[in-house]
């Protein structure tokens, strides 16, 4: 693919660049690069069946955090929650090259990035996002002036290089043209929603009489694993919803948020539902990963959605222990479980529909009714073929508790208004079906 910006794009190998960062960060960057270079055999398996893998803790690579003086009055920073910027270099007067690497390898290619940039004088500048060799660009840039309100960067302002990867064309890197000045510009892979934003949202919901917030465990480095309890029932009938096992999957989180807000609403159906069912929600399963700007793993270097059988990580173990304790203490049952994620497109991963849980037929009916409620929308459904893959949350909810379960995947680029609308409809349809 040809760039429109001409001479700026004389290719330069990143390791030949002069780094405007201190020695420690250069060393960290070098280690990260070597780590990446040694693991080129890692291959992404797309949507193929999930294989069992070890979920024993492995080391992760930490970022050097700080403000980088790029000369000529231009600065960048990754010194905030949710940032990711592993190396940066001023290539020439108008081009800054940024390196984004993962927390550890092997890993699925979902390169999260996030940094701030500002300049003492107003100017236009090019910023090139580059990745380690076995990754490729995935998230088109979002920009913000305050870290709160985000918009997609106009597609006329960026270009990608294409490479062939596993016999398909993928974007190798991205170069964007941005205007900078004294006011900080935030650039991020998706909207920045870290544990502090999630806490504010949870606290607001918990001000309702029928909602409470509690801690059910701690992450690898001691962040709370928080739970919302919604409802006034006697716990004989329960449902569970979780989100953000994978840090960059913000659209999945937004769908969960819309879903939960309907369960907490003043709608007649919601009131009736809360009297019959208690809903348990863990909105942020992987707070360490989110706050450290990880691509996918927790602080133990593990994909948490592969740890629902061996339970080697504290985040998954906390949810397992909570659910088991609930059932033991109350004699109640979990009837439904949903885990919200994001991927290339909207899709529902379900348990083999021939297997019967505590409310047979619920999931196919739910998906069909969501489809009926939305104009011009045909749900994309992928059932597991066997008894449910045994290492994901969806399989655990079903196999351990008989909860009818699904993985609710939202596309990275699905319009946010549609994400919200579908999340709300999913909640309404679920309540209606479960109250029948
Ligand atoms: Zn995911």
Boltz pocket constraint, residues with backbone or C-beta under 6 A from the ligand:
constraints:
  - pocket:
      binder: B
      contacts: [[A, 246], [A, 249], [A, 340], [A, 341], [A, 342]]
      max_distance: 6.0
